[in-house]
Every structure is written in C-alpha cells, then in structure tokens.
Amino acid sequence: MAVTTTASTPMNPIDIASHGPVIPVIVIDRVEDALPLAEALLAGGVKVLEVTLRTAAGLPAIEAIARHLPEAVVGVGTVLNADDARRASEAGARFAVSPGYTSEVGSACKGLNLPLLPGVATSSEIMAALADGFSFLKLFPAEAVGGIPLLKSWASPFGQVSFCPTGGITPVTASNYLALPNVRCVGGSWLTPTDAVRAGDWARIAELARATQALRKAG
C-alpha cells in the first residue's frame, strides 16, 4: 500500500545534514525489525534514517517507518534507477541516496520532488552532478576511493560542493572526516550492527546512536 508523505514542501537535500552528524546506512532483513530499530535510533537522537534497497524488506520497512513514525526522516538508499526512486517515493521515502550518479536518477527524483543525495567517486561525476543542479554529494565508497586526502584535494576545484562521505567510515575515523570544511555529515553502518539487529538488542543501538552526538560539528 502506498504512503502519501505528509511533507508539504520537499526538503532541500542539504537539510538532511542539519539533523545530526551521522546518517545510519540501514540494511533490514526482516520487516518486523523496522519499527523497533527506527525507534531505537530516534531514542538515541538520530532522526534521519537511510534504509537501503539491498534486501526485499527495504521498501516495506520504509513504508512502515513513514506510516508509524512520522517524526523520523526516512529515506531510501541504493537507488539505481528511476523505478527505484518511484517505488520508494510511493512508500513514503522523504529523500533518496544513490551509490553513483546518472542523469536518469537525477531527473526522476526531481520529477518526484524527492530530494537526492547522489553518490560520486570521481571529478567527472561531480561535474555531471553539478551540471544537473546537485551540490550536496555522497562520496562513496569513501575509504576505498581516497577518503580524507581526496576530499582535501577536491576542496579547491569544487569549492561549492559539500559532501557526505560513506563507506568504510568508523566511529574512530568519523570525527576526522567531520573536521573537513567541505564535509557536512557522514554515513555509517556501525549504528545498526547486524548481530544487534538480529538479537533485537535495541538498547545497544540506541546507545550507539547517542554516542554520535559527540561527533556533532560546530557551527
């Protein structure tokens, strides 16, 4: 069943970063885990949730969170094409994240009024995203493609671009990324460890979420 989002005006993609320093990258195997997992993250102060389409439970999990927890800003990750964006929007996703960038995905999200955080790994991809009007981008997979040195190198030629590095970032390295002036937030899977989700250890997940608040950037 489709969910109509209650947001009257589409959020600006950069607003995603205003809610906290870390966006959890969530992989859900069982739909029944969606609500208690989201509630644990909210209890820990993490409001923006990226639920990926890596499993069959992804879309129904987004729908459940959007329907029952309107205080959460639930988005969809692993958007690979226009159909992914459409289905996620119908399920109630309030933003989309893609691992790379194509004009097809960018155009589809604009047509749906679905804010997009596009993934980039090269200068050419940044230029393509900028040409289509996107300036808040996800560096992915961050550690594998160059991480902090790469972001420092991009600061001068792409001074108008802000980043959300994702991929291989840990609680230990997150603060180093967040210290960079062109980084607004980071994405991480460490907030929702697979063993904790399988065991229903929501208290542990809430505590991991609370710990991210210490990483909050000043200003």
C-alpha positions as CSV (number, residue, x, y, z in Angstrom):
1,M,0.0,0.0,0.0
2,A,1.4,3.4,-1.0
3,V,2.0,6.1,1.6
4,T,1.5,9.7,0.8
5,T,4.2,11.8,2.5
6,T,3.0,14.4,5.0
7,A,5.7,16.8,4.0
8,S,4.0,19.7,2.1
9,T,7.3,21.1,0.7
10,P,10.2,18.9,-0.4
11,M,13.2,19.3,1.8
12,N,16.4,20.7,0.5
13,P,19.0,17.9,0.3
14,I,21.4,19.9,2.5
15,D,18.7,19.9,5.2
16,I,19.4,16.2,5.7
17,A,22.8,17.2,7.3
18,S,21.1,19.6,9.7
19,H,19.7,16.8,11.8
20,G,22.9,15.3,13.0
21,P,26.5,14.3,12.1
22,V,25.8,10.7,11.1
23,I,23.2,9.2,8.8
24,P,22.8,5.5,9.5
25,V,23.0,3.2,6.5
26,I,20.5,0.6,7.3
27,V,20.1,-2.9,5.8
28,I,16.9,-4.6,7.0
29,D,16.4,-8.3,6.5
30,R,13.1,-8.6,8.4
31,V,10.3,-6.1,8.1
32,E,9.3,-6.7,11.7
33,D,12.6,-5.2,12.8
34,A,11.9,-1.8,11.0
35,L,9.9,-0.1,13.7
36,P,11.8,-1.1,16.8
37,L,15.1,-0.3,15.0
38,A,13.9,3.1,14.0
39,E,12.5,3.8,17.5
40,A,15.9,2.9,19.0
41,L,17.7,5.3,16.7
42,L,15.2,8.1,17.4
43,A,15.6,7.4,21.1
44,G,19.4,8.0,20.6
45,G,18.8,11.3,18.9
46,V,19.3,10.1,15.3
47,K,16.3,11.3,13.2
48,V,17.5,10.8,9.6
49,L,17.4,7.2,8.5
50,E,18.6,5.8,5.2
51,V,17.0,2.4,4.6
52,T,18.7,0.7,1.7
53,L,17.1,-1.3,-1.1
54,R,19.7,-4.1,-0.7
55,T,17.0,-6.5,0.6
56,A,13.4,-7.3,-0.2
57,A,12.5,-5.9,3.2
58,G,13.7,-2.4,2.3
59,L,10.6,-0.9,0.7
60,P,8.1,-2.3,3.2
61,A,10.4,-1.2,6.0
62,I,10.4,2.4,4.6
63,E,6.6,2.2,4.4
64,A,6.2,1.1,8.0
65,I,8.5,3.8,9.3
66,A,6.9,6.5,7.2
67,R,3.4,5.4,8.3
68,H,4.0,4.9,12.1
69,L,6.9,7.2,12.9
70,P,6.3,10.5,11.2
71,E,8.9,12.1,13.4
72,A,11.6,10.2,11.6
73,V,13.0,11.5,8.3
74,V,13.2,8.2,6.5
75,G,14.9,8.0,3.1
76,V,15.9,5.3,0.6
77,G,19.4,4.2,-0.2
78,T,20.8,2.2,-3.1
79,V,18.7,3.9,-5.7
80,L,19.9,2.7,-9.0
81,N,17.3,3.8,-11.4
82,A,14.0,5.8,-11.9
83,D,11.9,2.9,-10.9
84,D,13.7,2.6,-7.5
85,A,13.0,6.2,-6.9
86,R,9.3,6.0,-7.9
87,R,8.7,2.9,-5.7
88,A,10.5,4.5,-2.7
89,S,8.6,7.7,-3.1
90,E,5.3,5.9,-3.1
91,A,6.3,4.0,0.0
92,G,6.9,7.3,1.8
93,A,10.6,8.0,1.5
94,R,11.4,11.6,2.0
95,F,14.8,11.6,0.4
96,A,16.9,9.3,-1.8
97,V,20.6,8.3,-1.9
98,S,22.3,6.7,-4.8
99,P,25.7,4.9,-4.9
100,G,26.6,6.7,-8.1
101,Y,25.1,9.4,-10.3
102,T,23.2,9.3,-13.6
103,S,21.0,11.9,-15.2
104,E,18.2,9.4,-15.2
105,V,18.2,9.1,-11.5
106,G,18.6,12.9,-11.0
107,S,15.7,13.7,-13.4
108,A,13.5,11.0,-11.8
109,C,14.0,12.4,-8.3
110,K,13.3,16.0,-9.5
111,G,10.1,14.8,-11.2
112,L,9.0,13.2,-7.9
113,N,10.1,16.1,-5.7
114,L,12.3,13.6,-3.9
115,P,15.5,15.2,-2.6
116,L,18.5,13.3,-3.9
117,L,21.9,12.8,-2.3
118,P,23.9,11.5,-5.3
119,G,27.0,9.3,-5.0
120,V,30.2,10.3,-6.6
121,A,33.7,8.8,-6.7
122,T,35.4,10.9,-9.4
123,S,35.8,14.5,-10.5
124,S,33.8,13.8,-13.7
125,E,30.9,12.5,-11.6
126,I,31.0,15.7,-9.5
127,M,30.9,17.8,-12.7
128,A,27.9,15.8,-14.1
129,A,26.0,16.2,-10.8
130,L,26.8,19.9,-10.6
131,A,25.6,20.3,-14.2
132,D,22.2,18.8,-13.2
133,G,21.9,21.1,-10.1
134,F,23.2,18.9,-7.3
135,S,25.9,20.3,-5.0
136,F,25.5,18.2,-1.8
137,L,27.0,14.8,-2.8
138,K,27.8,11.5,-1.2
139,L,31.5,10.3,-1.6
140,F,31.2,6.6,-2.0
141,P,32.9,4.3,-1.2
142,A,34.8,6.9,0.8
143,E,37.7,5.0,2.2
144,A,38.2,2.9,-0.9
145,V,38.4,5.8,-3.3
146,G,40.7,8.1,-1.3
147,G,38.9,9.3,1.7
148,I,40.2,12.4,3.5
149,P,43.1,13.1,1.1
150,L,40.7,13.0,-1.8
151,L,38.2,15.4,-0.1
152,K,41.0,17.8,0.7
153,S,42.1,17.7,-3.0
154,W,38.6,18.5,-4.2
155,A,38.1,21.4,-1.8
156,S,39.7,23.9,-4.2
157,P,38.3,23.0,-7.6
158,F,34.9,22.1,-6.2
159,G,34.5,24.8,-3.5
160,Q,30.8,24.9,-4.0
161,V,30.3,21.3,-3.2
162,S,29.6,19.7,0.2
163,F,29.9,16.0,0.9
164,C,28.5,13.2,3.0
165,P,31.3,10.5,2.9
166,T,30.1,7.0,3.3
167,G,31.7,3.6,3.0
168,G,34.3,2.2,5.4
169,I,33.9,5.0,8.0
170,T,34.0,4.1,11.7
171,P,33.3,5.8,15.0
172,V,37.0,6.4,15.2
173,T,37.5,8.0,11.8
174,A,34.2,9.8,11.6
175,S,35.5,12.8,13.5
176,N,38.4,13.2,11.1
177,Y,36.0,13.4,8.2
178,L,33.7,15.8,10.0
179,A,36.6,18.2,10.7
180,L,36.9,18.9,7.0
181,P,35.2,22.1,5.9
182,N,33.6,20.5,2.9
183,V,32.0,17.6,4.9
184,R,28.5,18.2,6.3
185,C,27.9,14.7,7.7
186,V,29.0,11.2,7.3
187,G,27.1,7.9,6.6
188,G,27.8,4.8,8.5
189,S,26.6,1.3,9.1
190,W,28.1,0.9,12.5
191,L,24.9,2.3,14.2
192,T,23.0,-0.8,13.3
193,P,25.3,-3.8,13.7
194,T,23.9,-7.0,12.1
195,D,24.3,-9.0,15.3
196,A,22.4,-6.4,17.4
197,V,19.5,-6.2,14.9
198,R,19.2,-10.0,14.8
199,A,19.2,-10.2,18.5
200,G,16.8,-7.4,18.9
201,D,19.3,-5.5,21.1
202,W,17.6,-2.1,20.6
203,A,19.2,-0.7,23.8
204,R,22.7,-1.2,22.2
205,I,21.6,0.5,19.0
206,A,20.1,3.5,21.0
207,E,23.4,3.8,22.8
208,L,25.4,3.8,19.6
209,A,23.1,6.5,18.3
210,R,23.6,8.6,21.4
211,A,27.3,8.3,21.0
212,T,27.2,10.0,17.6
213,Q,26.0,13.3,19.2
214,A,29.5,13.8,20.5
215,L,30.7,14.0,16.9
216,R,28.4,16.9,16.0
217,K,30.2,19.6,14.1
218,A,30.3,23.1,15.5
219,G,28.6,25.9,13.5
